[in-house]
Amino acid sequence: MKIDNSSFERVEELKYLGATLTHQNSVQEEIKSRLKSENAGYYSVRNLLSSSLLRKNLKIKIYRAIILLFVLYGCETWSLTLRKERRLRVFENRVLRRIFGPKRGEVTGVWRKLHNEEFKDLYCSPNIVQVIK
């Protein structure tokens, strides 16, 4: 039996089991769509993450159970570039800033945002890029 290849259509991208597969095996669009979808999930729980009624360790559990797992679905197939790593870290730092809130300066007493390096001390787990690797 002979198959006529002209009847087949070339598929540029395909959504399979929640992951976007492209004909060039590019994960950039997959990461972008994951972060875009997770932004919606993040905004649905952001009031919980900034609430003073919840303890920080409970907020971190919410982050790990809901947000992080959704973003990392299918990450075993990703090949990360520095640009993609940076994008993932920016996303994680934004969520962690919401969880830990601002910090009062010791000398001036003025409230300020936490620096990225300070998250290593506060968030004792490996960052999102280390989890992927």
C-alpha positions as YAML, in Angstrom:
chain: A
units: angstrom
residues:
- id: 1
  name: MET
  ca: [0.00, 0.00, 0.00]
- id: 2
  name: LYS
  ca: [1.44, 3.34, -1.06]
- id: 3
  name: ILE
  ca: [0.76, 6.50, 1.00]
- id: 4
  name: ASP
  ca: [0.39, 9.81, -0.79]
- id: 5
  name: ASN
  ca: [2.35, 12.42, 1.26]
- id: 6
  name: SER
  ca: [0.68, 15.32, -0.54]
- id: 7
  name: SER
  ca: [-2.56, 14.68, 1.33]
- id: 8
  name: PHE
  ca: [-0.94, 15.33, 4.71]
- id: 9
  name: GLU
  ca: [-0.94, 18.80, 6.14]
- id: 10
  name: ARG
  ca: [2.07, 20.16, 8.03]
- id: 11
  name: VAL
  ca: [1.22, 21.07, 11.62]
- id: 12
  name: GLU
  ca: [3.10, 24.06, 13.02]
- id: 13
  name: GLU
  ca: [2.14, 23.45, 16.64]
- id: 14
  name: LEU
  ca: [0.06, 20.94, 18.53]
- id: 15
  name: LYS
  ca: [-1.40, 20.96, 22.03]
- id: 16
  name: TYR
  ca: [-0.90, 17.47, 23.51]
- id: 17
  name: LEU
  ca: [-1.69, 16.59, 27.15]
- id: 18
  name: GLY
  ca: [-1.54, 20.26, 28.06]
- id: 19
  name: ALA
  ca: [1.88, 20.83, 26.46]
- id: 20
  name: THR
  ca: [2.46, 22.76, 23.25]
- id: 21
  name: LEU
  ca: [4.63, 20.88, 20.76]
- id: 22
  name: THR
  ca: [6.10, 22.71, 17.76]
- id: 23
  name: HIS
  ca: [7.65, 21.37, 14.58]
- id: 24
  name: GLN
  ca: [10.97, 23.01, 15.58]
- id: 25
  name: ASN
  ca: [10.81, 21.57, 19.13]
- id: 26
  name: SER
  ca: [10.94, 25.09, 20.57]
- id: 27
  name: VAL
  ca: [10.04, 25.39, 24.23]
- id: 28
  name: GLN
  ca: [9.93, 29.17, 24.21]
- id: 29
  name: GLU
  ca: [6.25, 29.19, 23.28]
- id: 30
  name: GLU
  ca: [5.55, 26.45, 25.84]
- id: 31
  name: ILE
  ca: [7.17, 28.44, 28.65]
- id: 32
  name: LYS
  ca: [5.39, 31.60, 27.53]
- id: 33
  name: SER
  ca: [2.01, 29.88, 27.47]
- id: 34
  name: ARG
  ca: [2.69, 28.22, 30.85]
- id: 35
  name: LEU
  ca: [3.54, 31.56, 32.46]
- id: 36
  name: LYS
  ca: [0.60, 33.26, 30.78]
- id: 37
  name: SER
  ca: [-1.80, 30.60, 32.07]
- id: 38
  name: GLU
  ca: [-0.22, 30.66, 35.49]
- id: 39
  name: ASN
  ca: [-0.56, 34.44, 35.71]
- id: 40
  name: ALA
  ca: [-4.31, 33.85, 35.71]
- id: 41
  name: GLY
  ca: [-3.88, 31.27, 38.47]
- id: 42
  name: TYR
  ca: [-1.54, 33.58, 40.37]
- id: 43
  name: TYR
  ca: [-4.02, 36.46, 40.24]
- id: 44
  name: SER
  ca: [-6.77, 34.19, 41.55]
- id: 45
  name: VAL
  ca: [-4.73, 33.42, 44.72]
- id: 46
  name: ARG
  ca: [-2.74, 36.66, 45.06]
- id: 47
  name: ASN
  ca: [-5.06, 37.95, 47.79]
- id: 48
  name: LEU
  ca: [-4.20, 34.84, 49.80]
- id: 49
  name: LEU
  ca: [-0.48, 35.36, 49.19]
- id: 50
  name: SER
  ca: [-0.57, 38.94, 50.46]
- id: 51
  name: SER
  ca: [-2.98, 38.31, 53.34]
- id: 52
  name: SER
  ca: [-1.72, 39.05, 56.82]
- id: 53
  name: LEU
  ca: [-4.07, 36.38, 58.21]
- id: 54
  name: LEU
  ca: [-2.02, 33.51, 56.75]
- id: 55
  name: ARG
  ca: [1.43, 32.51, 57.93]
- id: 56
  name: LYS
  ca: [4.31, 32.66, 55.46]
- id: 57
  name: ASN
  ca: [4.91, 28.91, 55.54]
- id: 58
  name: LEU
  ca: [1.28, 28.32, 54.50]
- id: 59
  name: LYS
  ca: [1.66, 30.84, 51.67]
- id: 60
  name: ILE
  ca: [4.79, 29.00, 50.50]
- id: 61
  name: LYS
  ca: [2.84, 25.72, 50.54]
- id: 62
  name: ILE
  ca: [0.15, 27.34, 48.38]
- id: 63
  name: TYR
  ca: [2.85, 28.54, 45.99]
- id: 64
  name: ARG
  ca: [4.46, 25.10, 45.73]
- id: 65
  name: ALA
  ca: [1.21, 23.16, 45.48]
- id: 66
  name: ILE
  ca: [-0.70, 25.34, 43.04]
- id: 67
  name: ILE
  ca: [1.48, 27.76, 41.18]
- id: 68
  name: LEU
  ca: [4.84, 25.99, 40.91]
- id: 69
  name: LEU
  ca: [3.42, 22.61, 39.92]
- id: 70
  name: PHE
  ca: [1.35, 24.15, 37.14]
- id: 71
  name: VAL
  ca: [4.29, 26.09, 35.70]
- id: 72
  name: LEU
  ca: [6.63, 23.10, 35.84]
- id: 73
  name: TYR
  ca: [4.28, 20.63, 34.16]
- id: 74
  name: GLY
  ca: [6.23, 19.01, 31.32]
- id: 75
  name: CYS
  ca: [9.49, 20.80, 32.17]
- id: 76
  name: GLU
  ca: [11.43, 17.55, 31.72]
- id: 77
  name: THR
  ca: [11.45, 18.19, 27.98]
- id: 78
  name: TRP
  ca: [12.56, 21.83, 28.14]
- id: 79
  name: SER
  ca: [16.02, 22.97, 27.11]
- id: 80
  name: LEU
  ca: [16.59, 26.25, 28.91]
- id: 81
  name: THR
  ca: [18.50, 29.23, 27.59]
- id: 82
  name: LEU
  ca: [19.62, 32.09, 29.80]
- id: 83
  name: ARG
  ca: [16.72, 34.22, 28.57]
- id: 84
  name: LYS
  ca: [14.18, 31.52, 29.50]
- id: 85
  name: GLU
  ca: [15.83, 31.00, 32.89]
- id: 86
  name: ARG
  ca: [15.65, 34.73, 33.57]
- id: 87
  name: ARG
  ca: [11.97, 34.83, 32.63]
- id: 88
  name: LEU
  ca: [11.19, 31.99, 35.02]
- id: 89
  name: ARG
  ca: [13.17, 33.63, 37.84]
- id: 90
  name: VAL
  ca: [11.38, 36.95, 37.31]
- id: 91
  name: PHE
  ca: [8.06, 35.16, 37.61]
- id: 92
  name: GLU
  ca: [9.13, 33.35, 40.78]
- id: 93
  name: ASN
  ca: [10.53, 36.52, 42.37]
- id: 94
  name: ARG
  ca: [7.27, 38.36, 41.69]
- id: 95
  name: VAL
  ca: [5.32, 35.66, 43.52]
- id: 96
  name: LEU
  ca: [7.83, 35.55, 46.40]
- id: 97
  name: ARG
  ca: [7.68, 39.34, 46.76]
- id: 98
  name: ARG
  ca: [3.93, 39.01, 47.20]
- id: 99
  name: ILE
  ca: [4.41, 36.29, 49.84]
- id: 100
  name: PHE
  ca: [7.14, 37.95, 51.91]
- id: 101
  name: GLY
  ca: [6.01, 41.54, 51.42]
- id: 102
  name: PRO
  ca: [8.17, 44.62, 51.87]
- id: 103
  name: LYS
  ca: [10.96, 44.91, 54.41]
- id: 104
  name: ARG
  ca: [11.60, 47.78, 56.74]
- id: 105
  name: GLY
  ca: [15.13, 49.16, 56.49]
- id: 106
  name: GLU
  ca: [17.14, 48.73, 59.70]
- id: 107
  name: VAL
  ca: [18.86, 52.10, 59.55]
- id: 108
  name: THR
  ca: [16.31, 54.37, 57.87]
- id: 109
  name: GLY
  ca: [13.10, 52.60, 58.88]
- id: 110
  name: VAL
  ca: [11.73, 53.06, 55.35]
- id: 111
  name: TRP
  ca: [9.82, 50.23, 53.68]
- id: 112
  name: ARG
  ca: [11.46, 48.77, 50.58]
- id: 113
  name: LYS
  ca: [11.14, 45.82, 48.20]
- id: 114
  name: LEU
  ca: [13.18, 42.73, 48.93]
- id: 115
  name: HIS
  ca: [16.24, 42.19, 46.75]
- id: 116
  name: ASN
  ca: [16.55, 39.00, 44.73]
- id: 117
  name: GLU
  ca: [19.47, 37.82, 46.86]
- id: 118
  name: GLU
  ca: [17.36, 38.10, 50.02]
- id: 119
  name: PHE
  ca: [14.96, 35.47, 48.73]
- id: 120
  name: LYS
  ca: [17.67, 32.82, 49.06]
- id: 121
  name: ASP
  ca: [17.66, 33.33, 52.83]
- id: 122
  name: LEU
  ca: [13.89, 33.60, 53.19]
- id: 123
  name: TYR
  ca: [12.85, 30.90, 50.71]
- id: 124
  name: CYS
  ca: [14.92, 27.91, 51.75]
- id: 125
  name: SER
  ca: [13.94, 25.73, 48.77]
- id: 126
  name: PRO
  ca: [15.80, 25.62, 45.46]
- id: 127
  name: ASN
  ca: [14.70, 28.25, 42.96]
- id: 128
  name: ILE
  ca: [12.55, 27.36, 39.96]
- id: 129
  name: VAL
  ca: [15.51, 26.95, 37.58]
- id: 130
  name: GLN
  ca: [17.31, 24.58, 39.96]
- id: 131
  name: VAL
  ca: [14.14, 22.50, 40.24]
- id: 132
  name: ILE
  ca: [13.95, 22.20, 36.45]
- id: 133
  name: LYS
  ca: [17.61, 21.27, 36.10]
...
